[in-house]
Amino acid sequence: MAKYKRYDYRQRMLIPVSLEQQLMPGTLEFAIHTLVEKRMDLSVFDDKYQNDATGRSAYNPKILLKVVLLAYSRGLISSRQIERGCYENVLFMAMSCNQRPDHSTIAAFVSSMKEQIKLLFADILLVCDQEGLLGGSFFAIDGCKMSSNASKEWSGKFSDLHKRKEKIESKLKALIEDHIEIDKEERAVKEKLSARRERQVRRLEQQADKIEKWLNENDKKIGAYGKELHSNVTDNDSAKMYTSHGTVQGYNAQALVDDKHQVIVCGQAIGQGLDHENLPPVIDGAKENLECIGKDKHYFEGKVLTADSSYHSVTNINKCNEEKLDAYIPDNKFRSRDHRFASRLGDGSKSKKFTFADFQYDEDKDEYICPNGKRLKPLVKDGRHKGKRLRVYRSREKDCHHCQLRAKCLRYKNAKRRHFTYYADASGNNISQAMVKKIDTQKGRKIYPQRIGIVEPVFANIRVNKRLDKFSLRGQIKVNIQWLLYCMVHNIEKIANYGFR
Ligand code: SF4
């Protein structure tokens, strides 16, 4: 007959736990613990607490920061989950020294570190530099659109929101009329129906009040071209963004990454889906961070920067020129001009219209020659638009009238001639075209593809391994704090893997 060892779940046992020994050297949690204890200056939080004479002792910011960073590294973003972790998970217990901050303390700590977060990020960046993780010669920037804690259903222009409020009010009116009818029904039916109707009425009243209050307190959001943008009643700093997996209401999380170990030099969450104007604030933010760790204010001079075609805009290229960056930002047709993609993209016969690249510039006469061999003369040589220098060229009507290439050249069927406009630098050169030429050189084609290997793994790490797919806070300041905390976790992981060794 088989004989087994006895077991009894009712038995009790005492297990000695050393909190310190739970944090094993070489792990991410050990790196977080060591950095927060020894290499970060958390006295920046001291002014927030006014409890030296009276009041209860507060949780040490070191404990709170460690717990939050550990939680973010494990994909736990909710403060209630973090609180539960401090009760149930031995690693969280070790990190918090068996203290148990509740969810409201954790949430208040994260959302109130507006002043401190940049200094904390700079502390980690300094360690990266001291450990030799910054190459300082090649950078790549990119953005990742992520949902925020706001619904796109509550988004629209002011007129849309007014309409939505009217719709809710008319629904409310119909419900109230229904309610009066129910009053005449039998008692049992009446009680059942009226409770449900009352709940509906209350909910709709709250929604209508919320929209009305919001409309009274806020102004229209106006875009760079003077048009009204969509506002959002729940989080007006967020924006509706189009992504490969549908439309989201959220933020465009930007990261500027150094190529040596993919350390994030600057992170910023911006409520703007298009990247056309996102490069200047990120470069300025990076300069601030680098100055904080003792780098020169001309740090970016001569450094290589790559960005994808969504950044190809006059504002972004101008900023790179200002900083004397050796930037490589292609236009969205660069692949069609690259012979290496010829087999994949065909012979280009499908591309409908001529682009700027199809016109040749005659420097001596300051004229462009069109694909039909006709000349486009300057119409405006030194125009101004939003502070930028503008040039306009146009063809002659009689040249275009019988041209065989009209369909490929003119934007509209009944257009009489071809115009083209570009933003120019101080010497009159086309800013965008100069970048196109740079990208089409052998050097440009060699440097640009390196972008993918530098910046994309960073977003993969944060989105997949650290499981950040949605910001849980509202408002640009708080979302930015959350994004920077994630960037810090990423950089700390780099220190743990390549630095402390
Ligand atoms: S339409 Fe005018 S500008 Fe265009 S190719 Fe023909 S002649 Fe040249």
Residues whose N, C-alpha, C, O or C-beta is under 5 A from the ligand:
A	BS01	SF4	C370 P371 N372 K374 S395 D399 C400 C403 L405 R406 C409 R418
